[in-house]
Amino acid sequence: MGVKEVSKGRMESDISKALTQWEKDYLGRGSVTVKTDILRDMVIVMLRGVLSPAEYKLAETREGLLTVKKMRSELVESGVSELAGIITHLTGLEVLSFHTDLSAKTGERMMVFRLSEDVERSLSS
């Protein structure tokens, strides 16, 4: 199925499902909710509930919070080539850059993939 044959909502849903599966396969557990938005040449993904109960407990102290953020960041960064491959497969476009951050306080992770072209323009509404 080509990019032009897919609606924006369908592609966003497919990306959310694929990233949830990646989390389960790569990290051992998935987030509670995932919401993907395509905006111009960016795929923006908000993942909620990514931390385990033990990580929330550990993040209650400043040192623990920094430890959780560092560990989770390293885990995601170690799988960035797989993540980029998923996005490239689903959008048909090269991922130029990847940005992510985690709030150890709320258990939310944001991922932003910047693509080689404006994918939003090529999708049907």
HELIX and SHEET records of a PDB file:
HELIX    1   1 VAL A    3  GLU A    5  5                                   3    
HELIX    2   2 LYS A    8  TRP A   22  1                                  15    
HELIX    3   3 GLU A   23  LEU A   27  3                                   5    
HELIX    4   4 PRO A   53  LEU A   58  1                                   6    
HELIX    5   5 ARG A   62  SER A   78  1                                  17    
HELIX    6   6 VAL A   80  THR A   91  1                                  12    
HELIX    7   7 VAL A  119  SER A  122  1                                   4    
SHEET    1   A 4 THR A  33  LEU A  39  0                                        
SHEET    2   A 4 MET A  42  ARG A  48 -1                                        
SHEET    3   A 4 GLU A 108  LEU A 115 -1                                        
SHEET    4   A 4 VAL A  95  SER A 103 -1                                        
END                                                                             
